[in-house]
Amino acid sequence: MANLSKVIICTHDPMLASRWEAQIQTKFTVCQVSELDKLTSYLTPDTQTVLMMHGEPFKNSLGSLNNVFRPHLKILILGQHWPENLQIEALINGCSGYCDINSTETLLIKAIDCLSKGDTWIPRHLVPRVISELTKFKQSHQIAEQTKTVEATHPLNVLTAREMEVAQLIAKGENNKRIATMLNISERTVKAHLTSIFSKLKILDRLHLALYIKKVTENQPSN
């Protein structure tokens, strides 16, 4: 996966922006923007960027987040006590994780680290629900186009047997630690397999991989 170049904080609230920057600036390069239309000028080609975005202004219009998506950009949305269904809706619409606006420094840093590695930051028990909702939703235009391209040009037989095992466990919602234990390999090896899988299938992250594996498996003709 690409290296993390910076964290961009986007909010109209200067107090929130200052607090979040103070919490993470010792670990990451941080910049602030107040308007999403200024985002592009802060992005670095081919390097991973995490966008910490104040979610409250988008609470009733999460579909508009599809317009924020950029290659190598992971969106961490910060809301105020959002219920699980709203967190799931945020992920369906392009976000990679959710944190409460009053999250601790430790939690924010863990979330950003997670997103920078191509993972999602969401309670594990919500992963199957996200996959299910994505399937029902029939994907946003971006996901649909990506899946269509993958299906046409990258069948699963490009994966090695071990990569296929890892991919199938991702589709079941397993995290890297559990996959390593189940397959008797190291977490570092799991991450290496995921990097290879993402590259071969041209898939952005584990959520999209899970969705793709689920769809391909369901579409396979029965024997």
C-alpha positions as a Markdown table, in Angstrom:
| # | Residue | x | y | z |
|---|---|---|---|---|
| 1 | Met | 0.0 | 0.0 | 0.0 |
| 2 | Ala | 1.0 | 3.6 | -0.5 |
| 3 | Asn | 2.8 | 5.5 | 2.3 |
| 4 | Leu | 0.9 | 8.0 | 4.3 |
| 5 | Ser | 1.9 | 11.5 | 3.2 |
| 6 | Lys | -0.3 | 13.6 | 5.4 |
| 7 | Val | -3.6 | 14.0 | 7.3 |
| 8 | Ile | -6.0 | 16.7 | 6.2 |
| 9 | Ile | -8.5 | 18.1 | 8.7 |
| 10 | Cys | -11.6 | 19.6 | 7.1 |
| 11 | Thr | -14.1 | 21.4 | 9.3 |
| 12 | His | -15.7 | 24.9 | 9.6 |
| 13 | Asp | -15.2 | 24.8 | 13.3 |
| 14 | Pro | -11.7 | 26.2 | 14.2 |
| 15 | Met | -11.8 | 24.9 | 17.7 |
| 16 | Leu | -12.4 | 21.4 | 16.5 |
| 17 | Ala | -9.7 | 21.7 | 13.9 |
| 18 | Ser | -7.1 | 23.0 | 16.4 |
| 19 | Arg | -8.0 | 20.3 | 18.9 |
| 20 | Trp | -7.7 | 17.5 | 16.4 |
| 21 | Glu | -4.4 | 18.9 | 15.0 |
| 22 | Ala | -3.0 | 19.1 | 18.5 |
| 23 | Gln | -3.9 | 15.4 | 19.1 |
| 24 | Ile | -2.2 | 14.0 | 16.1 |
| 25 | Gln | 0.5 | 16.5 | 15.0 |
| 26 | Thr | 3.3 | 14.7 | 16.9 |
| 27 | Lys | 2.6 | 11.5 | 14.8 |
| 28 | Phe | 1.5 | 12.9 | 11.4 |
| 29 | Thr | 2.0 | 15.8 | 9.0 |
| 30 | Val | -1.2 | 17.8 | 9.3 |
| 31 | Cys | -2.9 | 20.5 | 7.3 |
| 32 | Gln | -6.3 | 22.1 | 7.6 |
| 33 | Val | -8.9 | 23.1 | 5.0 |
| 34 | Ser | -12.3 | 24.6 | 5.6 |
| 35 | Glu | -13.8 | 23.8 | 2.2 |
| 36 | Leu | -13.8 | 20.5 | 0.3 |
| 37 | Asp | -13.2 | 22.2 | -3.0 |
| 38 | Lys | -9.8 | 23.2 | -1.8 |
| 39 | Leu | -8.9 | 19.6 | -1.1 |
| 40 | Thr | -7.2 | 18.7 | -4.4 |
| 41 | Ser | -4.4 | 21.1 | -4.0 |
| 42 | Tyr | -3.3 | 19.4 | -0.8 |
| 43 | Leu | -3.2 | 15.8 | -2.3 |
| 44 | Thr | 0.1 | 14.2 | -3.3 |
| 45 | Pro | -0.1 | 11.8 | -6.3 |
| 46 | Asp | 0.4 | 8.1 | -5.5 |
| 47 | Thr | 0.7 | 8.6 | -1.8 |
| 48 | Gln | -1.9 | 7.8 | 0.9 |
| 49 | Thr | -3.7 | 10.7 | 2.5 |
| 50 | Val | -6.3 | 10.5 | 5.3 |
| 51 | Leu | -9.0 | 13.1 | 5.4 |
| 52 | Met | -10.4 | 13.8 | 8.9 |
| 53 | Met | -13.8 | 15.3 | 8.0 |
| 54 | His | -16.3 | 16.8 | 10.4 |
| 55 | Gly | -19.4 | 14.7 | 9.6 |
| 56 | Glu | -22.2 | 16.7 | 11.2 |
| 57 | Pro | -22.8 | 19.0 | 8.2 |
| 58 | Phe | -23.2 | 15.8 | 6.0 |
| 59 | Lys | -25.4 | 13.9 | 8.5 |
| 60 | Asn | -28.5 | 14.2 | 6.4 |
| 61 | Ser | -26.8 | 14.1 | 3.0 |
| 62 | Leu | -24.2 | 11.3 | 3.2 |
| 63 | Gly | -24.8 | 10.4 | -0.5 |
| 64 | Ser | -22.9 | 13.6 | -1.4 |
| 65 | Leu | -19.7 | 12.1 | 0.1 |
| 66 | Asn | -19.3 | 10.1 | -3.1 |
| 67 | Asn | -18.1 | 13.3 | -4.7 |
| 68 | Val | -15.2 | 13.6 | -2.2 |
| 69 | Phe | -13.6 | 10.3 | -3.2 |
| 70 | Arg | -10.1 | 10.5 | -4.7 |
| 71 | Pro | -7.5 | 7.8 | -5.4 |
| 72 | His | -5.3 | 7.2 | -2.4 |
| 73 | Leu | -7.6 | 9.3 | -0.2 |
| 74 | Lys | -9.1 | 7.6 | 2.9 |
| 75 | Ile | -12.0 | 9.4 | 4.7 |
| 76 | Leu | -12.3 | 9.3 | 8.4 |
| 77 | Ile | -15.6 | 10.9 | 9.3 |
| 78 | Leu | -16.0 | 12.4 | 12.8 |
| 79 | Gly | -19.5 | 12.7 | 14.1 |
| 80 | Gln | -21.3 | 13.3 | 17.4 |
| 81 | His | -22.6 | 10.0 | 18.9 |
| 82 | Trp | -23.8 | 8.6 | 15.5 |
| 83 | Pro | -25.9 | 5.4 | 15.8 |
| 84 | Glu | -24.6 | 2.2 | 14.1 |
| 85 | Asn | -26.9 | 2.6 | 11.1 |
| 86 | Leu | -25.5 | 6.0 | 10.3 |
| 87 | Gln | -21.9 | 4.8 | 10.6 |
| 88 | Ile | -22.8 | 2.0 | 8.2 |
| 89 | Glu | -24.4 | 4.5 | 5.8 |
| 90 | Ala | -21.2 | 6.6 | 5.9 |
| 91 | Leu | -19.1 | 3.6 | 4.8 |
| 92 | Ile | -21.5 | 2.7 | 2.1 |
| 93 | Asn | -21.1 | 6.3 | 0.7 |
| 94 | Gly | -17.3 | 6.2 | 0.5 |
| 95 | Cys | -15.9 | 6.7 | 4.0 |
| 96 | Ser | -13.3 | 4.3 | 5.4 |
| 97 | Gly | -14.0 | 4.8 | 9.1 |
| 98 | Tyr | -15.9 | 6.6 | 11.8 |
| 99 | Cys | -14.8 | 8.2 | 15.1 |
| 100 | Asp | -16.7 | 10.3 | 17.6 |
| 101 | Ile | -15.6 | 14.0 | 17.5 |
| 102 | Asn | -14.5 | 13.7 | 21.1 |
| 103 | Ser | -12.3 | 10.7 | 20.6 |
| 104 | Thr | -9.1 | 10.5 | 22.5 |
| 105 | Glu | -5.7 | 11.1 | 21.0 |
| 106 | Thr | -4.8 | 7.4 | 21.2 |
| 107 | Leu | -8.0 | 6.4 | 19.4 |
| 108 | Leu | -7.6 | 8.9 | 16.6 |
| 109 | Ile | -4.0 | 7.9 | 16.0 |
| 110 | Lys | -5.0 | 4.2 | 15.9 |
| 111 | Ala | -7.8 | 5.0 | 13.4 |
| 112 | Ile | -5.5 | 7.0 | 11.1 |
| 113 | Asp | -2.9 | 4.2 | 11.2 |
| 114 | Cys | -5.5 | 1.7 | 10.3 |
| 115 | Leu | -6.8 | 3.7 | 7.3 |
| 116 | Ser | -3.3 | 4.4 | 6.1 |
| 117 | Lys | -2.7 | 0.6 | 5.7 |
| 118 | Gly | -5.8 | 0.3 | 3.6 |
| 119 | Asp | -8.1 | -1.1 | 6.3 |
| 120 | Thr | -11.4 | 0.3 | 7.6 |
| 121 | Trp | -12.0 | 1.6 | 11.1 |
| 122 | Ile | -15.3 | 0.3 | 12.3 |
| 123 | Pro | -16.3 | -2.2 | 15.0 |
| 124 | Arg | -15.8 | -5.7 | 13.8 |
| 125 | His | -19.3 | -6.8 | 14.4 |
| 126 | Leu | -20.6 | -4.1 | 11.9 |
| 127 | Val | -18.5 | -5.5 | 9.0 |
| 128 | Pro | -21.0 | -8.1 | 7.9 |
| 129 | Arg | -23.8 | -5.5 | 8.0 |
| 130 | Val | -21.7 | -3.1 | 5.9 |
| 131 | Ile | -21.1 | -5.9 | 3.3 |
| 132 | Ser | -24.8 | -6.8 | 3.3 |
| 133 | Glu | -25.9 | -3.2 | 2.9 |
| 134 | Leu | -23.4 | -2.6 | 0.1 |
| 135 | Thr | -24.8 | -5.6 | -1.7 |
| 136 | Lys | -28.4 | -4.4 | -1.3 |
| 137 | Phe | -27.4 | -0.9 | -2.3 |
| 138 | Lys | -26.0 | -2.3 | -5.5 |
| 139 | Gln | -22.9 | -0.1 | -4.9 |
| 140 | Ser | -22.3 | 3.5 | -5.6 |
| 141 | His | -21.3 | 4.4 | -9.2 |
| 142 | Gln | -17.7 | 4.3 | -8.3 |
| 143 | Ile | -17.9 | 0.8 | -6.7 |
| 144 | Ala | -20.0 | -0.5 | -9.5 |
| 145 | Glu | -17.6 | 0.6 | -12.2 |
| 146 | Gln | -14.7 | -0.8 | -10.3 |
| 147 | Thr | -16.4 | -4.1 | -9.8 |
| 148 | Lys | -17.4 | -4.3 | -13.5 |
| 149 | Thr | -13.8 | -3.7 | -14.6 |
| 150 | Val | -12.4 | -6.3 | -12.2 |
| 151 | Glu | -15.0 | -8.9 | -13.3 |
| 152 | Ala | -14.1 | -8.4 | -16.9 |
| 153 | Thr | -10.3 | -8.5 | -16.7 |
| 154 | His | -9.3 | -10.1 | -13.4 |
| 155 | Pro | -10.9 | -13.4 | -12.5 |
| 156 | Leu | -10.0 | -14.9 | -9.2 |
| 157 | Asn | -7.7 | -17.4 | -10.8 |
| 158 | Val | -5.0 | -14.7 | -10.8 |
| 159 | Leu | -4.8 | -15.3 | -7.0 |
| 160 | Thr | -2.6 | -18.0 | -5.5 |
| 161 | Ala | -4.2 | -20.6 | -3.3 |
| 162 | Arg | -3.0 | -18.8 | -0.1 |
| 163 | Glu | -4.2 | -15.4 | -1.4 |
| 164 | Met | -7.6 | -17.0 | -2.1 |
| 165 | Glu | -7.8 | -18.3 | 1.5 |
| 166 | Val | -7.0 | -14.8 | 2.8 |
| 167 | Ala | -9.6 | -13.2 | 0.5 |
| 168 | Gln | -12.3 | -15.6 | 1.5 |
| 169 | Leu | -11.6 | -14.9 | 5.2 |
| 170 | Ile | -11.7 | -11.2 | 4.5 |
| 171 | Ala | -15.2 | -11.7 | 3.0 |
| 172 | Lys | -16.3 | -13.3 | 6.2 |
| 173 | Gly | -15.2 | -10.2 | 8.2 |
| 174 | Glu | -12.1 | -11.6 | 9.8 |
| 175 | Asn | -9.3 | -9.2 | 10.8 |
| 176 | Asn | -5.6 | -9.7 | 10.1 |
| 177 | Lys | -4.8 | -11.1 | 13.5 |
| 178 | Arg | -7.5 | -13.8 | 13.3 |
| 179 | Ile | -6.5 | -14.7 | 9.7 |
| 180 | Ala | -2.9 | -15.1 | 10.8 |
| 181 | Thr | -4.0 | -17.4 | 13.6 |
| 182 | Met | -6.4 | -19.4 | 11.4 |
| 183 | Leu | -3.8 | -19.9 | 8.6 |
| 184 | Asn | -0.8 | -20.3 | 11.0 |
| 185 | Ile | 1.1 | -17.4 | 9.4 |
| 186 | Ser | 2.3 | -14.0 | 10.7 |
| 187 | Glu | 0.2 | -10.8 | 10.5 |
| 188 | Arg | 3.0 | -9.4 | 8.4 |
| 189 | Thr | 2.5 | -12.2 | 5.9 |
| 190 | Val | -1.3 | -11.5 | 5.9 |
| 191 | Lys | -0.6 | -7.9 | 5.0 |
| 192 | Ala | 1.7 | -8.9 | 2.2 |
| 193 | His | -0.9 | -11.2 | 0.8 |
| 194 | Leu | -3.5 | -8.4 | 1.0 |
| 195 | Thr | -1.2 | -6.0 | -0.8 |
| 196 | Ser | -0.7 | -8.6 | -3.6 |
| 197 | Ile | -4.5 | -9.3 | -3.8 |
| 198 | Phe | -5.4 | -5.6 | -4.0 |
| 199 | Ser | -2.8 | -5.1 | -6.7 |
| 200 | Lys | -3.9 | -8.1 | -8.8 |
| 201 | Leu | -7.6 | -7.4 | -8.5 |
| 202 | Lys | -7.2 | -3.6 | -8.7 |
| 203 | Ile | -9.3 | -3.2 | -5.5 |
| 204 | Leu | -8.9 | -0.4 | -3.1 |
| 205 | Asp | -9.3 | -2.0 | 0.3 |
| 206 | Arg | -10.7 | -4.9 | 2.3 |
| 207 | Leu | -14.3 | -3.8 | 2.3 |
| 208 | His | -14.4 | -3.7 | -1.5 |
| 209 | Leu | -12.5 | -7.0 | -1.6 |
| 210 | Ala | -15.1 | -8.6 | 0.7 |
| 211 | Leu | -17.9 | -7.2 | -1.5 |
| 212 | Tyr | -16.3 | -8.5 | -4.7 |
| 213 | Ile | -15.6 | -12.0 | -3.3 |
| 214 | Lys | -19.1 | -12.2 | -2.0 |
| 215 | Lys | -20.6 | -11.2 | -5.4 |
| 216 | Val | -18.3 | -13.6 | -7.4 |
| 217 | Thr | -19.1 | -16.5 | -5.1 |
| 218 | Glu | -22.9 | -15.9 | -5.3 |
| 219 | Asn | -22.7 | -15.7 | -9.1 |
| 220 | Gln | -20.8 | -18.9 | -9.5 |
| 221 | Pro | -22.9 | -21.7 | -11.1 |
| 222 | Ser | -23.8 | -24.5 | -8.8 |
| 223 | Asn | -22.4 | -27.9 | -9.6 |
